[in-house]
Amino acid sequence: MPKSPGGALLQGFTIERDSSVPIYRQLDASLRRLILDGSLAPGQKLPSTRELAQELGISRITVKNVYEQIIAEGYAQAQTGAGTFVADGLDTEAFPQIHTPRRKDKPSVIEISGRARTIAASKSVARYGETAPFRPGVPALDQFPVKLWNKYMAEAMARDARRSLSYGQVNGNAALRKAIARHLADARGMKVDSERVIITSGAQQAFVLIAFVLLNQGDTVWYENPGHIAGRDVMQIMGANVAAVPVDGEGLDLDHAIRRHQRAALIFTTPSHQQPLGTTMSLGRRLALLSYAQENNTWIIEDDYDSEFRYRGRPLPALSALDSAQRVFYVGTFSKSMFAAMRLGYVVVPPEFAGTFATARNLLGQNSSAVAEEAMARFMEDGRFTEHIRKMRRLYRTRRDVLFESLARECSEFLELQRTDAGMHMVAWLKGGMDDQTAHEALLEAGIDSLPISVYCIEPIGRTALVLGFSGVDERIIPRLVKRLAEALKGLRSAR
Ligand SMILES: Cc1ncc(COP(=O)(O)O)c(C=O)c1O
């Protein structure tokens, strides 16, 4: 039986506690490096999760998660009862020699261009890979009707192979565009000609298209602060000057932006449910925003990412529904209402942009699958989408209530909770100036996810908070997890 690595090799696992890179990522990178550079040979046994966790002083769950990830990717193999082994037959010779950069070495990519530097600094990749409970924005994936969806996918494949197995339509499946237009009329009060709907591979592709088509180098984009991370970063990458606009009780603070910033070429906003604060933009603010846009030749992105989930009262119609001057690009996604891996979303564009967006979508890599588009069209036509949303809304309301009550019971010393009547997450303000990045990492060590509000910020907002997702966590285990969360925060406070 091959032996697991001894003390010398364990030193190859480098964990820096003061790094901004989460511990699980550091461990993951160390393991891959040791495997690829041959320090861990094919067939060699890895330390047990307990041993490695003890050696490094980190949680065993973190080690377990990382092992599962490298096993899933084929770097290692698990043998029941025997342990975890470096995969046999890995041709590490085929990999370029990997050297470990010394701390002072700058990764060369950031010297290439300003764009490479902005990309390297982005935190938007946080949504990839494994997540632990309370990661914001994760739907109840275990409740998704997989069998039913498979039936729709199989039918979409079989319907008309020459059509469905091809690239599809330049602006996306016509039946899906019509179903979306109907859904927007019913649910969001919008009157939309389906020719204005462009199918994308999610909201993110819609933001990329909008920035690519509309922005010139140096244009100013007013952006909610705090605000959606990946949307902000893509505006920066496209060369925009992204200006932070605070959010008050009525939504994006327009007067502040007018006073402080240059004219906006584009404004990014989440009026239904501000990301992450949860504010609903007031009617007065909506009208003022539209009138600013009309008078200043400004475009608006309305990101309506989770408006399906409202737990009290009727939602205000979309900003877009009031947009008689057609200045708004309305963005929707199925990542929250269905599941992210389907990679489907849409953007409703002013009529004169429909052709340009369809072409740009294809030039930049179409991404969405014509098969998934067809399946989604039929899923919506048969009322399955509305049915699924209705179920999830009931479930998420319960999960929200359980999380709120558990946090109120266990964590009132540390957290000031903000009630939310919509969406999939809540904001818990940290008391006593506790650093949110540190708190986030301490929770991760305890197997609990969150996002620090600081990652949503272009400029500090003067308070710290954790953003906690409730939609993806079984309500029966929430109280237990919250106890663990409280313990982690207690431990952090006594260590301070
Ligand atoms: C504010 C906001 N908009 C949009 C999205 C969805 O992005 P996509 O549709 O690309 O998955 C997210 C996902 O986290 C989000 O938080």
The ligand as a Gaussian input file, in Angstrom:
#p B3LYP/6-31G(d) Opt

LIG

0 1
 C      -27.763000      40.768000      -9.351000
 C      -27.629000      39.531000     -10.209000
 N      -27.961000      39.601000     -11.496000
 C      -27.872000      38.510000     -12.296000
 C      -27.424000      37.317000     -11.820000
 C      -27.452000      36.079000     -12.692000
 O      -26.417000      35.914000     -13.504000
 P      -26.512000      34.769000     -14.628000
 O      -27.874000      34.881000     -15.239000
 O      -25.432000      35.097000     -15.583000
 O      -26.347000      33.460000     -13.966000
 C      -27.020000      37.207000     -10.506000
 C      -26.466000      35.925000     -10.034000
 O      -25.849000      35.766000      -9.048000
 C      -27.155000      38.338000      -9.664000
 O      -26.809000      38.270000      -8.374000

